[in-house]
Amino acid sequence: MIFSIYCIALIILCSIPIIFIKLKPNFFKHSNLKTHFKIFLYKLIIISMFIYIFLSNLSIPNSKLFIIVGCFIFVFFHFIEGFIIQNILTKHDK
Protein backbone atom coordinates (compact mmCIF):
# COMPACT_ATOMS: atom_id res chain seq x y z
CA MET A 1 0.00 0.00 0.00
CA ILE A 2 2.78 2.44 0.90
CA PHE A 3 4.67 1.47 -2.24
CA SER A 4 1.73 2.30 -4.51
CA ILE A 5 1.17 5.65 -2.78
CA TYR A 6 4.87 6.38 -3.20
CA CYS A 7 4.78 5.54 -6.91
CA ILE A 8 1.63 7.59 -7.55
CA ALA A 9 3.02 10.60 -5.69
CA LEU A 10 6.30 10.36 -7.60
CA ILE A 11 4.50 10.05 -10.94
CA ILE A 12 2.43 13.14 -10.14
CA LEU A 13 5.55 15.02 -9.12
CA CYS A 14 7.37 14.01 -12.32
CA SER A 15 4.34 14.94 -14.47
CA ILE A 16 4.40 18.60 -13.39
CA PRO A 17 7.20 19.61 -15.82
CA ILE A 18 5.45 17.80 -18.69
CA ILE A 19 2.23 19.69 -17.98
CA PHE A 20 4.22 22.94 -17.81
CA ILE A 21 5.84 22.17 -21.18
CA LYS A 22 2.45 21.48 -22.77
CA LEU A 23 0.97 24.70 -21.37
CA LYS A 24 3.94 27.00 -22.09
CA PRO A 25 5.79 25.62 -25.14
CA ASN A 26 7.10 29.07 -26.11
CA PHE A 27 9.35 29.09 -23.06
CA PHE A 28 11.32 26.15 -24.45
CA LYS A 29 11.46 27.42 -28.02
CA HIS A 30 13.74 30.28 -27.03
CA SER A 31 15.71 28.68 -24.23
CA ASN A 32 19.24 27.39 -24.45
CA LEU A 33 21.15 24.45 -23.00
CA LYS A 34 21.92 26.36 -19.80
CA THR A 35 18.19 26.70 -19.07
CA HIS A 36 17.59 23.00 -19.72
CA PHE A 37 20.47 22.12 -17.41
CA LYS A 38 19.05 24.29 -14.61
CA ILE A 39 15.61 22.72 -14.98
CA PHE A 40 17.14 19.25 -14.90
CA LEU A 41 19.06 20.04 -11.71
CA TYR A 42 15.97 21.49 -10.03
CA LYS A 43 13.98 18.38 -10.92
CA LEU A 44 16.74 16.09 -9.71
CA ILE A 45 17.05 17.91 -6.39
CA ILE A 46 13.28 17.98 -5.78
CA ILE A 47 12.80 14.30 -6.67
CA SER A 48 15.80 13.27 -4.55
CA MET A 49 14.50 15.25 -1.59
CA PHE A 50 11.07 13.65 -2.01
CA ILE A 51 12.59 10.16 -2.02
CA TYR A 52 14.75 10.94 1.02
CA ILE A 53 11.90 12.50 3.02
CA PHE A 54 9.56 9.64 2.12
CA LEU A 55 12.08 7.01 3.17
CA SER A 56 13.26 8.72 6.34
CA ASN A 57 9.80 9.55 7.68
CA LEU A 58 8.34 6.09 7.15
CA SER A 59 11.39 4.05 8.19
CA ILE A 60 10.97 1.59 5.33
CA PRO A 61 13.15 -1.51 5.76
CA ASN A 62 13.41 -2.29 2.03
CA SER A 63 14.62 1.14 0.96
CA LYS A 64 16.64 -0.13 -2.02
CA LEU A 65 13.46 -0.99 -3.93
CA PHE A 66 12.04 2.48 -3.30
CA ILE A 67 15.25 4.18 -4.44
CA ILE A 68 15.50 2.09 -7.63
CA VAL A 69 11.85 2.61 -8.53
CA GLY A 70 12.16 6.33 -7.82
CA CYS A 71 15.17 6.62 -10.11
CA PHE A 72 13.41 4.60 -12.81
CA ILE A 73 10.33 6.83 -12.67
CA PHE A 74 12.53 9.94 -12.82
CA VAL A 75 14.47 8.66 -15.86
CA PHE A 76 11.31 7.48 -17.63
CA PHE A 77 9.58 10.82 -17.25
CA HIS A 78 12.77 12.67 -18.19
CA PHE A 79 12.84 10.77 -21.50
CA ILE A 80 9.17 11.57 -22.12
CA GLU A 81 9.90 15.22 -21.39
CA GLY A 82 12.85 15.14 -23.79
CA PHE A 83 10.71 13.70 -26.60
CA ILE A 84 8.07 16.38 -26.04
CA ILE A 85 10.65 19.18 -26.07
CA GLN A 86 12.27 17.69 -29.18
CA ASN A 87 8.88 17.62 -30.88
CA ILE A 88 8.27 21.26 -29.95
CA LEU A 89 11.69 22.33 -31.20
CA THR A 90 11.41 20.47 -34.51
CA LYS A 91 7.99 22.02 -35.15
CA HIS A 92 9.49 25.41 -34.36
CA ASP A 93 12.32 24.92 -36.88
CA LYS A 94 9.94 24.08 -39.76
Backbone torsions as a table, in degrees:
resi	resn	phi	psi	omega
1	MET	NA	-45.4	179.6
2	ILE	-65.8	-37.4	-179.3
3	PHE	-63.4	-41.7	-179.9
4	SER	-68.9	-37.9	176.4
5	ILE	-63.4	-42.0	178.0
6	TYR	-59.8	-47.5	-178.6
7	CYS	-64.9	-43.2	180.0
8	ILE	-64.2	-43.9	179.3
9	ALA	-63.4	-39.3	179.4
10	LEU	-69.4	-38.0	177.2
11	ILE	-64.6	-42.4	177.7
12	ILE	-63.4	-42.7	179.6
13	LEU	-64.2	-38.5	179.7
14	CYS	-77.6	-18.1	179.7
15	SER	-80.7	-18.5	-177.4
16	ILE	-58.7	-46.8	177.7
17	PRO	-63.4	-33.9	179.3
18	ILE	-66.7	-41.4	177.0
19	ILE	-64.0	-41.6	178.1
20	PHE	-61.8	-40.9	179.6
21	ILE	-64.8	-41.2	179.5
22	LYS	-66.8	-35.4	-178.2
23	LEU	-80.5	-34.5	-176.6
24	LYS	-125.9	66.1	-178.1
25	PRO	-69.3	-22.5	-179.1
26	ASN	-65.8	-27.6	178.3
27	PHE	-60.9	-36.4	-176.4
28	PHE	-88.9	-14.3	177.6
29	LYS	-70.9	-31.4	-175.0
30	HIS	-110.0	10.8	-179.6
31	SER	-93.0	163.3	-179.0
32	ASN	-114.3	-174.0	-177.2
33	LEU	-64.3	-33.7	179.9
34	LYS	-61.9	-39.9	178.4
35	THR	-66.5	-42.8	178.4
36	HIS	-62.9	-38.6	179.2
37	PHE	-65.5	-42.0	177.4
38	LYS	-62.6	-43.9	179.5
39	ILE	-63.0	-41.6	178.4
40	PHE	-61.6	-44.2	179.8
41	LEU	-65.3	-40.3	177.1
42	TYR	-61.3	-44.9	178.7
43	LYS	-62.2	-44.5	-178.6
44	LEU	-62.0	-42.5	179.6
45	ILE	-66.6	-44.1	-178.6
46	ILE	-65.7	-44.3	179.8
47	ILE	-65.8	-41.4	178.8
48	SER	-63.8	-40.5	177.6
49	MET	-65.2	-39.4	177.9
50	PHE	-61.7	-45.5	179.6
51	ILE	-62.8	-44.8	-179.3
52	TYR	-63.9	-46.5	-179.7
53	ILE	-63.9	-41.3	179.5
54	PHE	-62.6	-44.2	-177.8
55	LEU	-72.1	-39.2	-176.1
56	SER	-74.6	-33.3	-179.0
57	ASN	-76.7	-29.4	-176.9
58	LEU	-98.7	-6.5	179.7
59	SER	49.1	58.3	-177.5
60	ILE	-80.1	127.1	-177.5
61	PRO	-71.9	-32.7	-178.8
62	ASN	-100.3	66.1	-173.6
63	SER	-73.7	-23.0	-178.9
64	LYS	-61.5	-40.6	178.9
65	LEU	-62.7	-42.3	-179.7
66	PHE	-65.9	-39.3	179.3
67	ILE	-67.5	-44.2	-179.4
68	ILE	-65.3	-44.3	179.2
69	VAL	-65.8	-39.0	177.5
70	GLY	-62.1	-42.5	177.6
71	CYS	-66.4	-39.9	178.8
72	PHE	-63.1	-44.7	178.9
73	ILE	-62.4	-42.9	178.9
74	PHE	-60.4	-48.0	-178.5
75	VAL	-65.4	-42.3	-179.7
76	PHE	-59.9	-48.6	-179.3
77	PHE	-71.2	-28.0	175.6
78	HIS	-67.0	-38.9	175.8
79	PHE	-65.9	-42.4	177.4
80	ILE	-60.2	-44.1	178.3
81	GLU	-61.6	-40.9	177.7
82	GLY	-63.2	-41.1	178.1
83	PHE	-65.3	-38.3	179.1
84	ILE	-66.8	-44.6	178.8
85	ILE	-64.8	-39.5	178.0
86	GLN	-62.5	-40.9	178.5
87	ASN	-63.6	-41.7	178.7
88	ILE	-64.5	-44.2	-178.6
89	LEU	-68.4	-37.0	178.5
90	THR	-71.0	-33.8	174.7
91	LYS	-68.4	-32.9	179.3
92	HIS	-69.9	-33.4	-178.1
93	ASP	-74.1	-25.3	-176.8
94	LYS	-74.3	NA	NA
